[in-house]
Structures are given as C-alpha cells and as structure tokens.
Amino acid sequence: MNKSFLVGAAVAVGTVMLVPGVASALGRAGRPLVRAGLRTGAVAYDEFRRAGAEAYEHVEDIVAELREEMAAERAAAEAEADAAADAADAR
C-alpha cells in the first residue's frame, strides 16, 4: 500500500472519531451565539414593525387631509356652479 493512502486513511478515521465530540462542543459553545442572534433578529423585527406602523399612520393622515381638501374643492366648485346657474336663471 501507498504511504500517502495510509496517512489519508488515518486522518479520515481520526476525523470521524473526533467529529461527534467537536460537534457537541461547537453546539454547546454555539448555543449562546445562536440565542443572541435570534434575540437581535426579534428586536429588529419589532422595531421595523413599529416603524412600519408609524409610517402607515402618517400615510393615512396625509390621505385623510387630501380627501378633505378634495371634498372642500368639490363643494366650492358645486357652489360656484349653483351660483352661476342662479345668475343665468335670473337673467
């Protein structure tokens, strides 16, 4: 057999034997990092949701103001048309 083959096989066997221990150690060490990441994500989600709700409220306020302006303009136009019709009838 080739010497490099034996070295490669020995490394593979050693790696397979170490993987469960390394995986569990990484799992224990990684858990706080995962929790911190999830917590940060949850906080960011809440902040973005709150900011989105505020933006939506601002847009609703602007739309309500525009509708009021449009209604006032429409009422003024109707009043002008009624006045013009009354003036035409009076002639």
Disulfide bonds with the S-S distance in Angstrom:
none
